Amino acid sequence: MRAIDLDGGRVRTVAGTGEKAGGPLQLAGAPTRTALRSPWSVWVDRPRVLVAMAGSHQIVALEDERTLSVLAGSGREELRDGPGSFAGFNQPSDLAGDAHELFVADAEASAVRRIALDGRAMVETIVGMGLFEFGDRDGDGDAVRLQHPTGIAWMDGQVLIADGYNHKIKRLDPATRRVVTLIGSGKPGLRDGRLREAQLYEPEGVAVRGRKIYVADTNNHAVRVADLDTLRIYTLEIT
C-alpha cells in the first residue's frame, strides 16, 4: 500500500513488503514488514484505512499507519456470513459506505456484502448466493443475480454496483435488498445516449460526484459520465 502526499508530491509505502503473500494475511509486526496479497481497493474510516485484500479474501484495517489487523474474513474463499474472521469472502474487490456500515463488492461470489462498523464487525450478504450462482436478474433479495461485480459506490443511501460481466451499472437499496438496472442495455459496446439504452463493456469501477456518475469502462478503455439530471451518458474526452 502506498500513500501520496499531494502537497509535497512524494510517494511512500505504508504497508506491504513488495512481495506477494501466500494464503491468509500473516501479521508480522509493523505494517511495512507484512506481506500483502492483491490489495484492490481502499476506503477511509478515520483513523483507519480499510483495504479489500482480494487475493487473501479478507478486509484489512490499517490504523494510523502503525498497526495492521484483519477486520473480517477467514482467508478461505467462501460465502459465509457472521462475525469478523469467521466470515468468508470471494475476492473482495471494492469498498464503499458511511460511518456505520461498509459495503463490499464480493466479485467471485457475484455478491454484495455488508459489514456493520458499530461495535463488533458483523458480515451479512445483501444479494448474491455464491460462486456458482450468477446471472443478470434485477429484483429483490435472494432472487437477484449479478455477474462478477468489481466496483461499488455510495450515493444518497443507495449502493451503485459496477456489474462487470453484465455490462451494467445497477442500483441497490440496502434496506429493501432491491436491485434495478440504472445504466446499460446489457449488450457490450460503446454507445452513448439514454441511460438504459447505452452500451458499456465490462465496467469495473464507479464513483459519484454531485449529480454525475463516473464509470471506469474497462474494455472500452474509456471513462463514461452519466448525468442524473438529463438521464444520459457520454464518453469523457481526455486531452
C-alpha positions as CSV (number, residue, x, y, z in Angstrom):
1,M,0.0,0.0,0.0
2,R,1.3,3.4,-0.9
3,A,0.5,6.9,0.3
4,I,0.8,10.0,-1.9
5,D,1.5,13.4,-0.4
6,L,-0.4,15.8,-2.7
7,D,1.3,18.9,-1.3
8,G,4.9,17.6,-1.4
9,G,4.5,15.2,-4.3
10,R,6.1,12.3,-2.6
11,V,5.1,8.6,-2.5
12,R,5.8,6.3,0.4
13,T,5.0,2.7,1.4
14,V,2.7,2.4,4.4
15,A,2.1,-1.4,4.3
16,G,3.4,-4.4,2.5
17,T,6.9,-5.6,1.6
18,G,6.6,-5.6,-2.1
19,E,6.4,-9.4,-2.2
20,K,3.2,-11.4,-2.7
21,A,1.9,-13.1,0.4
22,G,0.6,-16.7,0.3
23,G,-2.7,-17.6,1.9
24,P,-4.4,-15.6,4.6
25,L,-2.7,-12.5,6.0
26,Q,0.2,-13.3,8.3
27,L,0.8,-10.3,10.6
28,A,4.5,-9.6,11.1
29,G,4.6,-6.6,13.4
30,A,5.0,-3.3,11.6
31,P,2.7,-2.9,8.5
32,T,5.7,-2.5,6.2
33,R,7.0,-5.9,7.4
34,T,3.8,-7.7,6.5
35,A,3.5,-9.2,3.0
36,L,0.1,-8.4,1.3
37,R,-1.8,-10.3,-1.4
38,S,-3.5,-8.3,-4.1
39,P,-5.0,-5.2,-2.3
40,W,-7.5,-3.9,-4.8
41,S,-9.3,-1.0,-3.0
42,V,-9.2,1.3,0.0
43,W,-11.8,3.2,2.0
44,V,-11.2,5.7,4.7
45,D,-12.9,5.2,8.1
46,R,-10.8,7.6,10.2
47,P,-8.4,6.9,11.8
48,R,-8.4,3.6,9.8
49,V,-7.9,2.8,6.2
50,L,-9.9,-0.3,5.3
51,V,-8.5,-2.5,2.5
52,A,-10.1,-5.0,0.2
53,M,-7.5,-7.7,0.1
54,A,-8.7,-9.6,-2.9
55,G,-6.0,-12.2,-3.0
56,S,-6.5,-13.4,0.6
57,H,-10.3,-12.9,0.6
58,Q,-10.1,-10.6,3.6
59,I,-10.9,-7.0,4.7
60,V,-7.9,-5.5,6.5
61,A,-7.6,-2.4,8.6
62,L,-4.5,-0.1,8.7
63,E,-4.8,2.2,11.7
64,D,-2.7,5.4,11.9
65,E,-0.1,3.7,9.7
66,R,1.1,1.8,12.8
67,T,-1.0,-1.4,13.1
68,L,-2.4,-3.8,10.6
69,S,-5.3,-6.1,11.5
70,V,-8.0,-8.3,9.9
71,L,-11.4,-6.7,10.2
72,A,-13.2,-9.6,8.5
73,G,-12.5,-12.7,6.5
74,S,-11.2,-16.1,7.4
75,G,-8.9,-16.2,4.3
76,R,-10.9,-19.1,2.8
77,E,-12.8,-18.4,-0.4
78,E,-16.4,-18.9,0.7
79,L,-19.7,-17.0,1.0
80,R,-20.2,-17.2,4.8
81,D,-21.8,-14.5,7.0
82,G,-21.1,-13.9,10.6
83,P,-18.6,-12.1,12.9
84,G,-15.2,-10.9,11.9
85,S,-12.7,-13.6,10.9
86,F,-15.5,-16.3,10.9
87,A,-17.0,-14.8,7.8
88,G,-15.8,-15.7,4.3
89,F,-15.3,-13.6,1.1
90,N,-14.7,-14.4,-2.5
91,Q,-12.2,-11.9,-4.0
92,P,-13.5,-8.7,-2.3
93,S,-12.8,-6.0,-4.9
94,D,-14.2,-2.7,-3.8
95,L,-15.5,-0.9,-0.7
96,A,-17.9,1.9,0.0
97,G,-20.2,3.1,2.8
98,D,-20.6,5.5,5.6
99,A,-19.7,5.8,9.3
100,H,-21.9,2.9,10.3
101,E,-21.6,0.2,7.6
102,L,-19.3,-0.9,4.9
103,F,-20.4,-2.4,1.6
104,V,-18.2,-4.9,-0.2
105,A,-18.2,-5.9,-3.9
106,D,-17.5,-9.6,-3.5
107,A,-16.6,-10.3,-7.1
108,E,-16.2,-14.1,-7.4
109,A,-19.4,-14.7,-5.4
110,S,-21.3,-12.2,-7.6
111,A,-22.5,-10.7,-4.4
112,V,-22.7,-7.5,-2.3
113,R,-21.8,-7.9,1.3
114,R,-22.3,-5.5,4.3
115,I,-20.2,-5.1,7.4
116,A,-21.6,-3.4,10.4
117,L,-18.9,-1.0,11.8
118,D,-20.6,-0.1,15.1
119,G,-19.1,-2.4,17.6
120,R,-18.0,-5.9,16.6
121,A,-17.7,-6.3,12.8
122,M,-20.6,-8.4,11.5
123,V,-20.8,-9.6,7.9
124,E,-24.0,-10.3,6.0
125,T,-24.9,-10.9,2.4
126,I,-27.4,-8.4,0.9
127,V,-27.6,-10.0,-2.6
128,G,-25.7,-13.0,-4.1
129,M,-25.8,-16.7,-3.5
130,G,-22.3,-18.0,-4.1
131,L,-19.6,-18.9,-6.6
132,F,-21.8,-20.8,-9.0
133,E,-24.9,-18.6,-8.8
134,F,-24.6,-15.7,-11.2
135,G,-26.7,-14.1,-14.0
136,D,-28.4,-10.9,-14.9
137,R,-31.6,-10.6,-12.9
138,D,-33.0,-7.5,-11.2
139,G,-35.4,-7.9,-8.3
140,D,-35.4,-8.4,-4.6
141,G,-33.1,-10.2,-2.2
142,D,-32.3,-13.8,-3.0
143,A,-33.9,-13.6,-6.4
144,V,-31.2,-11.1,-7.6
145,R,-28.3,-12.3,-9.8
146,L,-25.2,-10.3,-10.6
147,Q,-22.1,-11.5,-12.6
148,H,-18.7,-10.5,-11.2
149,P,-19.3,-7.1,-9.7
150,T,-16.0,-5.4,-9.1
151,G,-16.9,-1.8,-8.2
152,I,-19.3,-0.1,-5.9
153,A,-20.1,3.5,-4.7
154,W,-22.3,5.0,-2.1
155,M,-25.0,7.5,-3.3
156,D,-27.7,9.0,-1.1
157,G,-28.3,5.8,0.9
158,Q,-28.1,3.6,-2.2
159,V,-25.2,1.4,-3.4
160,L,-24.2,1.6,-7.1
161,I,-22.8,-1.6,-8.5
162,A,-20.4,-2.0,-11.5
163,D,-21.8,-5.3,-12.6
164,G,-18.9,-6.1,-14.8
165,Y,-19.8,-9.2,-16.9
166,N,-23.4,-7.9,-17.4
167,H,-22.0,-4.6,-18.8
168,K,-24.3,-2.6,-16.5
169,I,-24.4,-0.2,-13.6
170,K,-27.1,-1.3,-11.1
171,R,-28.6,0.4,-8.0
172,L,-29.1,-1.5,-4.7
173,D,-31.4,-0.3,-1.9
174,P,-29.7,-2.0,1.1
175,A,-32.9,-1.5,3.3
176,T,-35.1,-3.5,0.9
177,R,-32.4,-5.5,-0.9
178,R,-34.0,-4.4,-4.2
179,V,-31.7,-4.1,-7.3
180,V,-32.5,-2.3,-10.5
181,T,-30.5,-1.6,-13.6
182,L,-29.6,2.1,-13.9
183,I,-27.2,2.2,-16.9
184,G,-26.6,-0.2,-19.8
185,S,-28.6,-2.4,-22.1
186,G,-26.6,-5.5,-21.2
187,K,-25.1,-5.7,-24.7
188,P,-21.3,-5.0,-24.7
189,G,-20.3,-2.0,-26.7
190,L,-19.6,1.7,-26.8
191,R,-22.8,3.7,-27.2
192,D,-23.7,7.0,-25.5
193,G,-27.3,8.3,-25.0
194,R,-30.1,7.4,-22.7
195,L,-29.0,5.5,-19.6
196,R,-30.8,2.2,-20.2
197,E,-30.1,2.2,-23.9
198,A,-26.4,2.9,-23.6
199,Q,-23.7,0.3,-24.0
200,L,-20.8,-0.4,-21.7
201,Y,-18.1,-3.1,-21.9
202,E,-17.2,-4.7,-18.6
203,P,-17.3,-1.7,-16.3
204,E,-15.1,-2.3,-13.3
205,G,-15.2,1.0,-11.3
206,V,-17.9,3.6,-10.4
207,A,-17.7,6.9,-8.5
208,V,-20.2,9.7,-7.7
209,R,-19.7,13.4,-7.6
210,G,-22.8,15.6,-7.3
211,R,-25.4,14.5,-9.8
212,K,-22.9,12.7,-12.0
213,I,-21.8,9.1,-12.0
214,Y,-18.3,8.3,-13.4
215,V,-17.7,4.8,-14.8
216,A,-14.4,3.1,-15.5
217,D,-15.5,1.3,-18.7
218,T,-12.6,-1.1,-18.8
219,N,-12.8,-3.0,-22.1
220,N,-13.7,0.3,-23.9
221,H,-10.6,1.9,-22.4
222,A,-12.8,4.9,-21.6
223,V,-14.3,6.9,-18.8
224,R,-18.1,7.4,-19.1
225,V,-20.1,10.0,-17.4
226,A,-23.8,9.6,-16.5
227,D,-25.8,12.8,-15.9
228,L,-28.7,12.1,-13.5
229,D,-30.4,15.3,-14.4
230,T,-30.6,14.6,-18.2
231,L,-30.6,10.8,-17.7
232,R,-28.0,10.5,-20.5
233,I,-24.4,9.1,-20.6
234,Y,-21.5,10.4,-22.6
235,T,-17.8,9.4,-23.1
236,L,-15.4,11.7,-21.3
237,E,-12.9,13.3,-23.7
238,I,-9.4,13.4,-22.2
239,T,-6.9,15.7,-23.7
